[in-house]
């Protein structure tokens, strides 16, 4: 059942957290992780930093039963800690409604600029659908402007191949943005030209204008 924006904002007395060290093997991946791609090189760098300095910001989890916890925010830190051969990680335990976990995880990723445009757009779309939000409402939650959110949501018009190319960093948002209003077959034809001919954003704009 969809809930209004006000229900996603916790009351002051609900913001209490309990910080403890938790065995990594007891932490299960969250169901609402917006991030789908993790850069191996950057993950290794974070792992080296953790070996030297420890984890500077705790993960956020919620207890699922007596022995296990579900990860709400901090999957990148958890993966890096595993690479660093840590057996425990510092965690903040927070009891939240299942759908609110998506908001917490998304806000952390967006604020840290760790999501590619496609993952961010997919997460926005899911939150808008589940919580009946407007782009303006969602922008307030994640600290972005209404126009920023609305522009990302337009990425749903891109074909799956184009979206995957963005996720793979084969092309940039600027290069494919002019393709949004074209049919998907034409999008994919121009996508190949962008990659093979290294077309700039201006080149793509000119090509689309010609079409």
N, C-alpha and C positions, 0 to 999 in steps of 0.2 A: 504493500500500500504506500502510495506516495505521501511524503510529509512536507510541510512548509519549511522555508529557509530558516525560520526562527528556531525550529526544533533541532537544527544541526549545530547551533551555537551553544556550548555548554554553560551552565550557570557557574558562578565563582566557586561554590562549594563542591562542584563536580571536578575541579581541576587538580585534585590531590593525586600525587603520584608516589609510588613506593619504589625506591631504587635498590636493586639487589643484583648479585652476580648469578647468572644462570648458565648451566651446562649447554653448550652449543647443540649437542645431540637432542636436547629436549625442546628446541625451538623449531617449529614447523613453518614453512613458507606461507605467507598470507594469501588469501584468496583475492585480495583487491590490489595487488601490486600492479601499478600502471606501467612501470618500466619493463621492457621486454629484451633490451639489448644491453650488455655490459662490456665495456671496452677492456680487453684483457690486459693491455699495457697499463692503463690507468688503475685497474684493479690491483696489479702487481705493485704499482707505486704506492697505493694506499696501504697495501699489506706491509711493505717495507716501513712506512711511516708508523704503522701500528706496532711493529716490532720494536721500533725505537722509542716511541712516545706513548704507546697504549691507545685505547679508544677514547677520544676526547669528548665525544657526544654519545650518550647512551642510546641503545635501541629502544623502541617502544613495542611492547608486547601485551597480550592479554591472556589470562589463564584459561585453558580449555578443559582441563581436568587436573587431577592431583599430580600428574607427572609431566604434562606437556603444556607449551605455550604457543600461541599463534602470533606470528610477526605482523605488526601493523606498519611500522616504518623502520628502515635501516637495513634493507636487504643487501645493499652494496657493502656496508660495514660488516655484516655477517659473513658475506662471501670472502671479504678480505681477511677477516679474523681467522676464518678456516684455513686460508692460504698461509697465514702466519703461524699456523699450528697451535692457536689458542684453544683451550678446552672450555673456558667460560668467557662470557661477555657481560658488561654492565647493562642492565635493562631497567626501564621504567615500566611498571605494571599499571595498565589502565584498563578499566572495565568499560567498554563502549558497545553501542549497538552495532551489529554487523555492517550495516550500510555506512555508518559514520567512520568506520575504519578506512574506507575508500577516500574520504575527505582528508583525513589526517595524512595518509600516505601520499596522496597527490600533492597536497600543499607543501610537504617537505621536499618532494622531488622538484616541483616547480620553482620553489624559492632557491634551490640549489642549482637550478638550470641543468639538471641531470637527465631530462627527458628529451628524446628527439621529437620533432614536431608531430609525427604521426601518433606516437604513444600518448602525447599530451592531448591531441585532438580526440582520440578514442576515449580517453579518461573523461574529458569534458563532456562528450556526448553521452556517456553512460551515466554520469552524475546528473545531467540535465534531465535525462529520461526517468531515472529512478526517483528524483526528488522534485520534479516538476519546477525546475529553476529556469529563469531567464538568463541570457548571457550576462546581463548586468549583475544579477544575484550571484552568479558563479564567479564573476570577476571580483566582487567584494570578498568572497570566501578565500580566493587564492591570491589576492593582491594584484590583479591584472585589470586593464581597462575593458569595458564592454566591447569596444571595437577589436581589441586583441583577441578576445575569446571568440567573437563572431567570425573573424577572419580564419581562425584555426578550424572552426567547425565546417567551413566551406571545403576543407580538404576531403570531406567525405565524397565529393563529386569526382575526385581523382580515381583512376582505375587502380586495381590492386597492384599491378606491376609498377605503376608510378609511385604509389605509396611505399612499396617495398624498396624502390631505388632510393627514396629519401631516407628510410631507416638504415639502409646499407651505406649511406653517405656517398653514393655514386653520383648524386645530383644534390643541388641545394634547393631550398624553398624558393629562392628568388628565380631560379632557372625554370621551375615547373609551375609557378603561380599563374603565368599567363595561360596555362593549359586547362584551367579549372572549368571553363564554360564550353570546352570542345567535347565531342563525343569520344568515348573511351578508345575506339580504334585509332582515331587521329592522335589522341594523347600518346598512345604507345608508339606510334610511328615517329612522332617528333621526339619522344624520349630517346629512341635509338640514335637520332641525329645529335641530340644534346650530348650523349655519352661519346659517340664515335667522332664527332667533329668538335667537341669541347665548346659548344655554343654558349655565349654569355647570356645573361638575362635580357639584355637589349636585343641580341640576335633573335631570341625566342619571341620577344614582343613583336619584332618586325615581321617574323614569319607568321605568327598568329594573326596579325593585322592584315597581312596579305590574304590569308584564308578567308 
